[in-house]
């Protein structure tokens, strides 16, 4: 199966950029998820195999359930080590921007990234990339940025030289960005990639358990609370949403990652087409994080753009509202009503 994604000119440029660089940074988006961390760690492993000095720099904290991944101890958090992050961005020869399509996605790191004199390469699968880069690798139909990392490494003929430290984060990134391969994962290329990753003796069942069976008791109780007390089901619109306040999160000792996957659960309701999560930020007032999940051809990415200052993929998107949680609920109701014809 041909899974090449770079033209010959792009391939030559990618190889030249890597060859010419000594100090390389790999950066990803704020609130890194499994794909952001997985693709970054895997790409860094490939670059180290090429003999490069590589640092993975992330804007802020990533979930506890990803800390078992190989080489996470080498990750530098910009929010904790801002001066070091600024220095790394100033001295880097080459910066790889992974899993984000616009500089604002790196939040407080944006200006330092934009002002970095390093050459830049974007590898991403989100729509409408606008990162100024010497090379842009954008494939919105891909399952994940981790998939793109594999396909580039494969095309460059380097996969045979890599081991589990590459294969495990790639698989983890692909798995988490498809909800365990339940959405955006119907193309045969994905399963060809999985079959090749398995040749590196990865334990895919253990990877699944490490991610999805790695929560605290508090998180399990939070899940029950959301589904029993907070879920608003609108059967006439085939939609559901829930909201979580800062006080409710504190009640369940919320830590980053505890909300992961909750928005998918209402989709088990027969006939449901759209599920929306609203979560108050634990620190900043009047900031609500929004997650949207849909099935079939319902465009939750368009809803995210129109109502929630966000975007994403057809069936998995996100956004943010600088409002109270009460206002966020009203905006959510308006969004569902505005899209009622597509939901019914």
C-alpha positions as CSV (number, residue, x, y, z in Angstrom):
1,X,0.0,0.0,0.0
2,X,1.3,3.4,-0.9
3,X,0.9,5.8,2.0
4,X,3.3,8.5,0.8
5,X,2.1,12.0,1.5
6,X,5.0,14.2,0.5
7,X,5.8,15.2,-3.1
8,X,9.4,14.6,-4.1
9,X,10.2,18.3,-3.7
10,X,8.7,18.3,-0.2
11,X,10.5,15.1,0.7
12,X,13.8,16.6,-0.4
13,X,13.1,19.8,1.5
14,X,12.2,17.9,4.7
15,X,15.4,15.9,4.5
16,X,17.5,19.0,3.8
17,X,15.9,21.0,6.7
18,X,16.6,18.2,9.1
19,X,20.2,17.6,7.8
20,X,21.1,21.3,8.1
21,X,19.8,21.7,11.7
22,X,21.5,20.7,14.9
23,X,19.2,22.1,17.6
24,X,15.6,21.2,17.0
25,X,12.4,22.0,18.9
26,X,9.1,20.1,18.6
27,X,6.1,22.1,19.8
28,X,2.4,21.3,20.1
29,X,-0.8,23.0,21.2
30,X,-2.0,24.2,24.6
31,X,-3.6,21.5,26.8
32,X,-1.9,18.7,24.8
33,X,-4.0,15.6,24.2
34,X,-2.9,12.1,23.2
35,X,-2.2,13.0,19.6
36,X,-0.3,16.2,20.4
37,X,2.0,14.4,22.9
38,X,2.2,11.1,20.9
39,X,3.1,12.8,17.6
40,X,5.6,15.1,19.4
41,X,7.4,12.2,21.2
42,X,7.5,10.0,18.1
43,X,8.8,12.8,15.9
44,X,11.4,13.7,18.4
45,X,12.5,10.0,18.6
46,X,12.9,10.0,14.8
47,X,15.0,13.2,14.9
48,X,17.2,11.8,17.6
49,X,17.8,8.8,15.4
50,X,19.0,11.3,12.8
51,X,21.6,12.5,15.4
52,X,19.9,15.7,16.3
53,X,19.6,17.6,19.7
54,X,15.9,17.6,20.2
55,X,13.6,19.1,22.8
56,X,9.8,18.7,23.0
57,X,8.3,22.0,24.3
58,X,4.7,22.1,25.3
59,X,2.7,25.2,26.4
60,X,1.3,23.7,29.6
61,X,0.3,20.6,31.5
62,X,-0.7,17.4,29.8
63,X,-3.0,14.7,31.3
64,X,-1.6,12.2,33.9
65,X,-2.7,9.3,31.9
66,X,-0.1,10.1,29.2
67,X,2.9,10.3,31.6
68,X,3.7,6.7,31.1
69,X,4.7,7.3,27.5
70,X,8.4,6.9,26.7
71,X,10.5,10.0,27.1
72,X,7.8,12.2,28.7
73,X,10.4,13.0,31.4
74,X,12.3,15.0,28.8
75,X,9.3,17.2,27.9
76,X,9.8,20.9,28.9
77,X,6.6,22.8,30.0
78,X,6.6,26.5,28.9
79,X,4.3,27.6,31.7
80,X,6.7,26.2,34.3
81,X,10.0,27.0,32.5
82,X,9.2,30.1,30.5
83,X,12.7,31.6,30.4
84,X,14.1,28.2,29.2
85,X,11.4,27.9,26.6
86,X,12.1,31.4,25.3
87,X,15.8,30.6,25.1
88,X,15.2,27.4,23.3
89,X,13.0,29.1,20.7
90,X,15.7,31.8,20.2
91,X,18.6,29.3,19.6
92,X,16.8,26.6,17.7
93,X,17.8,26.0,14.1
94,X,14.5,24.3,13.3
95,X,11.1,24.2,14.9
96,X,8.5,21.6,14.1
97,X,4.9,22.7,14.8
98,X,2.8,19.6,15.4
99,X,-1.0,19.2,15.7
100,X,-2.1,22.8,15.5
101,X,-3.1,25.0,12.6
102,X,-2.6,28.5,13.9
103,X,-0.1,30.1,16.3
104,X,-2.8,31.1,18.8
105,X,-3.2,27.4,19.7
106,X,0.1,27.6,21.7
107,X,-1.4,30.3,23.9
108,X,1.2,32.1,26.0
109,X,4.0,30.7,23.9
110,X,2.6,32.4,20.7
111,X,4.8,35.4,20.5
112,X,8.0,33.6,21.3
113,X,7.2,31.0,18.6
114,X,6.3,33.6,16.0
115,X,9.4,35.6,16.7
116,X,11.7,32.6,16.7
117,X,14.4,33.0,14.0
118,X,14.4,29.2,13.4
119,X,13.1,27.7,10.2
120,X,9.7,26.1,10.8
121,X,7.8,23.0,9.6
122,X,4.1,22.4,10.2
123,X,2.8,18.9,10.4
124,X,-1.0,18.9,11.1
125,X,-4.4,17.5,10.2
126,X,-6.6,20.5,11.0
127,X,-8.4,22.6,8.5
128,X,-7.1,25.9,7.1
129,X,-3.5,26.0,8.4
130,X,-2.1,29.6,8.8
131,X,1.3,29.0,10.5
132,X,4.1,30.7,8.5
133,X,6.4,27.8,7.8
134,X,9.1,26.8,5.3
135,X,7.3,23.5,4.8
136,X,3.6,22.8,5.5
137,X,2.4,19.2,5.7
138,X,-1.4,19.4,6.0
139,X,-3.8,16.5,5.5
140,X,-7.2,17.2,7.2
141,X,-8.6,13.8,6.2
142,X,-5.9,12.1,8.3
143,X,-7.0,10.5,11.5
144,X,-4.4,12.3,13.5
145,X,-1.0,14.1,13.4
146,X,0.5,10.8,14.7
147,X,-0.6,9.2,11.5
148,X,1.1,11.9,9.5
149,X,4.3,11.4,11.5
150,X,4.3,7.7,10.7
151,X,3.7,8.3,7.0
152,X,6.5,10.8,6.7
153,X,8.9,8.6,8.6
154,X,7.9,5.6,6.4
155,X,8.3,7.6,3.3
156,X,11.8,8.7,4.4
157,X,12.7,5.1,4.8
158,X,13.4,5.4,8.6
159,X,10.8,3.2,10.1
160,X,12.9,0.0,10.1
161,X,15.5,1.8,12.2
162,X,13.1,2.8,15.0
163,X,11.7,0.8,17.9
164,X,9.0,0.9,20.5
165,X,9.9,4.4,21.6
166,X,8.6,5.6,18.3
167,X,5.8,3.0,17.7
168,X,4.1,3.3,21.1
169,X,3.4,7.1,21.0
170,X,2.3,6.9,17.4
171,X,-0.3,4.2,18.2
172,X,-1.4,6.1,21.3
173,X,-1.9,9.3,19.3
174,X,-3.9,7.6,16.6
175,X,-5.9,5.7,19.2
176,X,-6.8,8.8,21.3
177,X,-7.7,11.0,18.4
178,X,-10.2,8.5,17.0
179,X,-11.7,7.6,20.4
180,X,-10.2,4.2,20.3
181,X,-10.8,3.9,16.5
182,X,-14.5,4.5,16.7
183,X,-14.6,7.7,14.6
184,X,-12.5,9.2,11.7
185,X,-10.9,5.8,11.3
186,X,-12.4,4.0,8.3
187,X,-9.6,4.3,5.8
188,X,-7.5,1.2,5.1
189,X,-4.3,3.1,5.5
190,X,-4.9,3.4,9.2
191,X,-5.0,-0.4,9.7
192,X,-1.9,-0.9,7.5
193,X,-0.1,1.5,9.8
194,X,-1.3,-0.4,12.9
195,X,-0.1,-3.6,11.4
196,X,3.3,-2.1,10.9
197,X,3.4,-0.7,14.4
198,X,2.7,-4.1,15.8
199,X,5.9,-5.4,14.2
200,X,7.7,-3.4,16.8
201,X,6.2,-5.6,19.5
202,X,4.0,-2.9,21.0
203,X,1.2,-4.1,23.3
204,X,-1.8,-2.3,22.0
205,X,-4.1,-3.7,24.8
206,X,-1.7,-2.3,27.5
207,X,-1.6,1.1,25.7
208,X,-5.5,1.1,25.8
209,X,-5.5,0.3,29.5
210,X,-2.8,2.9,30.3
211,X,-5.0,5.6,28.7
212,X,-8.6,4.6,29.3
213,X,-8.3,2.5,32.5
214,X,-6.0,4.9,34.4
215,X,-8.3,7.2,36.2
216,X,-8.9,7.9,39.9
217,X,-11.9,7.0,41.9
218,X,-12.9,10.7,41.9
219,X,-13.0,10.7,38.1
220,X,-15.3,7.6,38.1
221,X,-17.6,9.3,40.5
222,X,-17.5,12.5,38.5
223,X,-18.6,10.5,35.4
224,X,-21.6,9.1,37.3
225,X,-22.5,12.6,38.6
226,X,-22.4,14.1,35.1
227,X,-24.6,11.4,33.6
228,X,-27.1,11.3,36.4
229,X,-27.3,14.9,37.6
230,X,-26.0,17.2,34.9
231,X,-26.9,15.6,31.5
232,X,-29.5,17.6,29.6
233,X,-31.1,15.4,26.9
234,X,-33.1,17.0,24.1
235,X,-34.7,14.1,22.3
236,X,-36.5,16.3,19.8
237,X,-33.1,17.5,18.6
238,X,-31.2,14.3,19.0
239,X,-28.7,16.2,21.1
240,X,-27.4,16.3,24.7
241,X,-25.2,18.6,26.7
242,X,-23.9,19.0,30.2
243,X,-22.1,21.7,32.2
244,X,-19.6,21.5,35.0
245,X,-18.8,24.5,37.3
246,X,-15.5,25.1,39.0
247,X,-17.1,24.2,42.4
248,X,-18.3,20.9,41.0
249,X,-14.9,20.1,39.6
250,X,-13.3,20.9,43.0
251,X,-15.8,18.6,44.7
252,X,-14.4,15.7,42.7
253,X,-10.8,16.7,43.0
254,X,-10.5,17.4,39.3
255,X,-7.1,17.1,37.7
256,X,-6.2,17.7,34.0
257,X,-7.5,14.8,32.0
258,X,-10.4,13.8,34.2
259,X,-12.9,15.3,31.7
260,X,-11.3,13.3,28.8
261,X,-13.9,11.1,27.1
262,X,-16.9,12.2,29.1
263,X,-18.4,14.0,26.1
264,X,-18.5,10.7,24.2
265,X,-20.7,8.9,26.7
266,X,-24.0,10.5,25.8
267,X,-23.5,9.2,22.2
268,X,-24.6,5.8,23.5
269,X,-28.1,7.1,23.6
270,X,-30.0,5.7,20.7
271,X,-30.4,8.2,17.9
272,X,-28.2,10.8,19.4
273,X,-26.3,12.9,16.9
274,X,-24.6,15.6,19.0
275,X,-23.0,15.7,22.4
276,X,-21.6,18.9,24.0
277,X,-19.5,19.4,27.1
278,X,-19.2,22.8,28.9
279,X,-16.5,23.0,31.6
280,X,-15.5,26.1,33.6
281,X,-11.8,26.7,33.8
282,X,-10.5,25.8,37.2
283,X,-8.5,29.0,37.5
284,X,-9.7,31.8,35.2
285,X,-13.1,33.3,35.8
286,X,-15.6,33.6,32.8
287,X,-13.8,31.0,30.8
288,X,-15.6,27.9,29.6
289,X,-14.1,25.1,27.6
290,X,-16.3,23.4,25.1
291,X,-16.1,20.0,23.5
292,X,-18.4,18.7,20.7
293,X,-18.8,15.2,19.4
294,X,-21.2,14.1,16.6
295,X,-21.9,11.2,14.3
296,X,-22.4,10.7,10.6
297,X,-22.4,13.9,8.7
298,X,-23.3,16.4,11.4
299,X,-20.7,19.2,11.2
300,X,-19.8,20.0,14.8
301,X,-16.7,21.8,13.5
302,X,-19.0,24.4,11.8
303,X,-21.0,24.7,15.0
304,X,-17.8,25.2,17.0
305,X,-16.7,27.9,14.6
306,X,-20.0,29.7,14.6
307,X,-20.9,29.6,18.3
308,X,-17.9,28.6,20.4
309,X,-14.8,30.4,18.9
310,X,-13.3,27.1,17.9
311,X,-13.2,24.5,15.2
312,X,-11.8,21.0,14.5
313,X,-13.0,18.0,12.7
314,X,-16.4,17.0,11.3
315,X,-17.2,14.7,14.3
316,X,-14.8,16.0,17.0
317,X,-14.3,19.7,17.7
318,X,-13.7,22.1,20.5
319,X,-13.9,25.8,21.5
320,X,-14.0,28.3,24.3
321,X,-16.3,30.9,25.6
322,X,-15.3,33.9,27.7
323,X,-18.6,34.0,29.5
324,X,-20.2,32.7,32.7
325,X,-21.3,29.0,32.7
326,X,-24.9,30.2,32.7
327,X,-24.3,32.2,29.5
328,X,-22.5,29.3,28.0
329,X,-25.6,27.1,28.5
330,X,-27.8,29.6,26.7
331,X,-25.3,29.8,23.8
332,X,-25.4,26.0,23.6
333,X,-29.2,26.0,23.4
334,X,-29.1,28.6,20.7
335,X,-26.5,26.6,18.7
336,X,-28.6,23.4,18.9
337,X,-31.7,25.3,17.9
338,X,-29.9,26.9,15.0
339,X,-28.8,23.5,13.7
340,X,-32.1,21.8,14.3
341,X,-32.7,20.9,10.7
342,X,-29.4,19.0,10.5
343,X,-30.1,17.3,13.8
344,X,-33.5,16.0,13.1
